[in-house]
Amino acid sequence: MRYLRTSDALLEVCAQARSAGIMSLDLEFVRERSYVPQLALIQMAVGDTCAIIDPLEIHDLSPLFTLVSCPDIIKVLHAAGQDMEILYWHSGKTPARIFDTQIAAALVGLGDQLSYGRLVESLLGVTLTKGESYSDWLLRPLSAAQLSYAVDDVRYLPVLYDLLSARLAQMGRTSWATEEFQKYDTPEPYQRHPRDLFRRIRRGRTLSAQGLAILRELAEWREREAQRRDCPPGSVIRDEALVALARKAPQSLDDLQRLRGLPRRELEQSAMELLQAVARGLAVTEAERPQATQQWRLTQVEKLMVKFLDTCLGALCQQHRLSAACVGNRADLEELVHRYRRGCLQIEKCRIVNGWRGTLVGRDLLAILAGRIGVQLDPQTGGMQFTSPPFTAHSDIAEDP
């Protein structure tokens, strides 16, 4: 294990990674103290070398950022989403060529959303310690236990990559993984556009169009205020309080004070700004109000069909030793039934009939809807049995039923 404190040492290990064409990566960071999460530690594994990069001492991390965005070098991570988001915020560079061991594990049938520790134990028989999970990684010096924990987070990634890559190839699912990993190669998931952030507030989905217009103004104000204060947006006002403000639409200080969940200090500091944001939302004309995210309005019969397809999806995934959760969810099935029932020519845009999902289950689900595949209970096994060959004609995906 090498502990890197200088730019020259970082350049050396980055050159080693460039030569190898593959590296493993993990981050330790602190979210709760600043607007952009603070990088506290970066762990790399290249060949037999495990390197701990100290971003508190090496201020120019551009050689590492260049590697992460280089499409010629494979980057192996576990549950890469947060790490890639944070590296994007610090570097402005879009990641490329990510191999996510959590996704790969799901695609070879080891389980959905498997933790790194469970995956290491399952494939390698090694039990990792968890004692340093909630360490303050910004404090120096780091203890021996912290360093050991940090190194373990990348020590086993190279062999996990080898094992999972081999299984994907053996099962003919390498292209599935490549398709899934592409989500990391676009900047959109990492960007925060203040005007659009209200869409990320889940509780806001129950609001009316007018409520959404108010929530949009409030969420934009909170984002800019968090940037100004250099703090996490949630520490300004929590999501639940923003939704309550949008629903109640207070128009006076007295109205504000009657609402629960607003921090007293924030109320004293920002009451006028909150009322102004509400007023801007109320002033939005009906035609310009944001609409709720698409929710499929289904009849009772269609809802029953969704339940039936959900069972079929589970049975199909079981045949392929896959978790249904990594293939599709209820919203996917609701969209499929809605579009199919209404003869929508854009049915091919449903996620579950596209790419590897379409090949694996999507076309069969369409064939079940169309009556081309029957379903029965197998009297011997007690399982679900499909009574005709899988439907494979791709052109029928977009047909008008």
Buried (B, 14 or more C-beta within 10 A) or exposed (E): EBBBBEBEBBBBBBEBBBEBEBBBBBBBBEEEEEBBBBBBBBBBBBEEBBBBBBBBEBEEBEBBBBBBBBEEBBBBBBBBBEBBBBBBBBBEBBBBBBBBBBBBBBBBBBBBEBBBBBBBEEBEEEEBEEEBEEBEBBEEEBEEEBBBBBBBBBBBBBBBBEBBBEBBEEBEBBEBBEBBBEBBBEEEEBEBEBEEBBBEBEBBEEBEBBBBBBBBBBBBBBBBBBBEEEBBBBBBBBBEBBBBBBBBBBEEEEBBEEBEEBBEEBBEEBBEBBBEBBBBBEEBEEEEBBEBEEEBEBEEEBEEBBEBBBEBBBBBBBEEEBBBEBBBBEBBBBBBBBBBBEEBEEBBEBBBBBBBBBBBBBBBBBBBBEEBBEBEEEEEEEEBEBEEEBBEEEEBBEBEE
